[in-house]
Every structure is written in structure tokens, then in C-alpha cells.
Amino acid sequence: MNDASRSAHTDWPFDDLESNVRTYCRRFPAVFSRAQGHLMWDSTGKCYVDFISGAGALNYGHNHPALKHALINYLLSDGPIQSLDLHTEGKGVFLTKLQDVILDPRGLDYKVQFTGPTGANTVEAAFKVARRATERQTVIAFTNGFHGGSLGALAASSNRAKRRAAGTGLGDVVHMPYEGYLHGSFDTAAYLEAVLDDPSSGVDLPAAIVLETVQGEGGLGTASTAWLQRIAEIAASRGILLIVDDIQAGCGRTGTFFSFEEAGITPDLICLSKSIGGYGLPLGLTLIRPQYDVLEPGAHAGTFRGQNLSFIAGAAALDLWSDPEFARSVADRADQLDQQLVTWGRQFPLLGPEPMGRGMFRGLAFTENRLAGEVSQAAFERGLLLETSGARGNVLKVMPPITIGKEDLATGLDLLEDVLRELNVEK
Ligand SMILES: *Cc1c(COP(=O)(O)O)cnc(C)c1O
């Protein structure tokens, strides 16, 4: 059989050859062959609305035309593709856009450290910088946080199954309760402050506090502006570096380019990956306040730091933000999404009353844990891709591309509403 005539999942060697470690493809056993914007097609021609968006790596949708043309032109020019950390025009274009479109207009002053092109590697770099700059070891992370699968980043991640998979010790991280962890009025920022100031708390003064403003893998828990400001103040007043892991929440997912803009805080270190490469291409970087740019040359090497296709597509994506209309249209879509989720919360008693998350980074929490997975499965049958999140997989993540049109968003949400009805979530 030639490759073009293969279609069904069973015609390919996925199950025979690919490792047991796969996850998404078990839930969504299609063979995808084409993608455009918020849509994907499988090899039988079935069309899917993609509300997973590459777990935040496809904020601008699939194969965005402006990004695609920039890539094609670059490929045709024989520009270097892989360049270690050499200077290239591609990298120059990316850095210039980052400065002109994102950093300068926000009054932000950071050094850019390109790391290996994964989220986990930007987190490893941030921890390395923080530990070196403070000469302390401990990192404070939060319950339900996720920071990546390599050992340092995994140590800061909270999911027990993922941690156990390491098969070795995960040290030097202390987990504190995230905002709202004990559901009532328990003030988790006050608790953190007490632990840091109590010489007998058992917690050493940390190098850094790392957090997500919206917890992408941990169930879409969302920190308030007040809490973020408290944590930033607690860190700053004790010489602890604040790291915002904006790998999933950043690049416009919450509505603004950085997820912490609304809170008005200035992290010491910012981790970006996923959508910073624009087109779903791999890129990772750590933004470092200049006084903490302390790693000596070579202290965090990585072969694939020079990803020129990612620089080119990433620069074209940043360029979208130079038009104020872009952020406004993302905000409009976020309002549209919010209204629908709030309506469902009233309509369907098996949904928690409040939708999770903010911006285009949303989730539906169900009163029974199994329901999120069941809705995800039924949605797949109907041609809608949605993944689950949270410690018990009880939150359905709703993450359309931030560039989706009004009608397209409405159509996708109609599909989801059909599934909610079909499963009799309405009672
Ligand atoms: C995805 C993610 C990571 C890890 O990124 P990888 O590219 O998978 O290594 C880290 N932090 C957050 C918040 C993420 O969502």
C-alpha cells in the first residue's frame, strides 16, 4: 500500500511502533491530514473544530496566512534554518519585533535568553538564573501548578502521577496553596508570608516563587489581580525572584499579550514557549530583568536555540499585535465566550456555577469528575476537539484560537451545547 492510500488509523504503524507514553491520540484516534485556522481534517475528510489549539501552541490558529507567507519567503531565500546561538537576520527580526511591539510599549526592560525550544527548558533556565542570582536553592511553587516534564521543572509541578514518572528524587521545591485552594476565605498569600517569615516554618528562604496566573494543566484555577500583587510584593520585599510561567497563559491567551498585564506586576523572570513561535513551531525563551542576567556564556547551552523558522513566524505573529484592533478583537471574542459559558452555568446544573479561567483560556468544571472526559469524547464524535484538565480530569478546557471569527466561535460553541444536551448534563 502506498502512503497516500493509507487512511484509517489502523493502516499506520502508530500502535505497533510508537511508545506507550502517548496520550492525546488515544482519545482522538483520527489521522489528521490538513488544518486551517480553527479547523482540522482527518484523512477520511471529516472536519473538526479545534478548541485545543495545541494546548496553547496554536493561539493564532493553524497555518495563519500572514505567518505562512513569511515562512515561505524565508524558505525560498535559503535563509539559515538552524544556527545555534549565532546571530542571524531571522533572530534579529524577532528580537526587534519583540522590543518594538511588545516590550517597549509596555515599558518593560528585559534581556532575552533563548533556551532549548520547549517550555520545560525555559523553566529550567529561569530556575538556574534565580538560584545563581540569589545563591539560594529553594523554589516555591503552587498546588495544581504545571511547569514541564524535565526534572527541575517537574519538581515544581504538582501532579502526583507526572512526578512519580520521574522515578527519582525531585528536590528543592516547596509547594504552597494557590489562591482559592481551600475554597473558603483562607488567605493563601498570608499563609505564604507567614511561612517565609517564621524561622521555624521548615521552609528556607527561597530563590524564587514560580506561578501561572491561570493554571493550564491544573484545572484552570485563576489568580486574582489582588493575589498576584500580594505575591509580587511578598517576593520583592524579601529579595525573592518572581517567575511568571506564561508558557500557556501568555501570547494573548488571556486577552493581553502577557497574562499578568492586568495585575500590573513586573515579574523578575518570564517563561515563554508554546505560541511564541507563532505557527506552532518550537521556540522557548526566558525574559530576565537585566540585573539578574548572571549566567556566564555557555552556562545554559542548547543546540536548538537557533530556530530560524520559529523566529520568522514568531516575528510575524508579534507583528499582529502592532495593530490595536487585534487586541480589541481578541477581547470581543473573549466576551462572547464568557457570555456563553456563564449562560451554560445557569442552564446546566451539572456544571459548576462559575466558568473557570479568563480571556480565551477557559474551562468548564463539572460536578462529577467523569463528565468532562465524557463530554470530550462525545464532542470528538461530533467533530469538536476539546481536552480535559485538572487533578482529576474534571475540567473541560475551552481554548479556541484567539484569532477565531465571531461566527466560527458561535458555531463551535453550538456543537458543544449539543453535546451538553445529548449527555443530559441539563437536569
Ligand atoms: C506546556 C507548559 C509547560 C511545558 O512546556 P513543554 O514545551 O511541554 O516543555 C510549562 N509550563 C506551562 C504553564 C505549560 O503550560
The ligand as an SDF file (V2000), in Angstrom:
LIG
                    3D

 15 15  0  0  0  0  0  0  0  0999 V2000
    3.1580   23.3410   28.4450 C   0  0  0  0  0  0  0  0  0  0  0  0
    3.6670   24.0040   29.6620 C   0  0  0  0  0  0  0  0  0  0  0  0
    4.9770   23.8230   30.1060 C   0  0  0  0  0  0  0  0  0  0  0  0
    5.9280   22.8560   29.4320 C   0  0  0  0  0  0  0  0  0  0  0  0
    6.1450   23.1220   28.1050 O   0  0  0  0  0  0  0  0  0  0  0  0
    6.7930   21.9900   27.1750 P   0  0  0  0  0  0  0  0  0  0  0  0
    7.0070   22.6580   25.8670 O   0  0  0  0  0  0  0  0  0  0  0  0
    5.7820   20.8850   27.1020 O   0  0  0  0  0  0  0  0  0  0  0  0
    8.0360   21.5630   27.8340 O   0  0  0  0  0  0  0  0  0  0  0  0
    5.4000   24.5330   31.1970 C   0  0  0  0  0  0  0  0  0  0  0  0
    4.5840   25.3780   31.8320 N   0  0  0  0  0  0  0  0  0  0  0  0
    3.3120   25.5740   31.4490 C   0  0  0  0  0  0  0  0  0  0  0  0
    2.4580   26.5440   32.1850 C   0  0  0  0  0  0  0  0  0  0  0  0
    2.8030   24.8700   30.3580 C   0  0  0  0  0  0  0  0  0  0  0  0
    1.5360   25.0280   30.0010 O   0  0  0  0  0  0  0  0  0  0  0  0
  1  2  1  0
  2  3  1  0
  2 14  2  0
  3  4  1  0
  3 10  2  0
  4  5  1  0
  5  6  1  0
  6  7  2  0
  6  8  1  0
  6  9  1  0
 10 11  1  0
 11 12  2  0
 12 13  1  0
 12 14  1  0
 14 15  1  0
M  END
$$$$
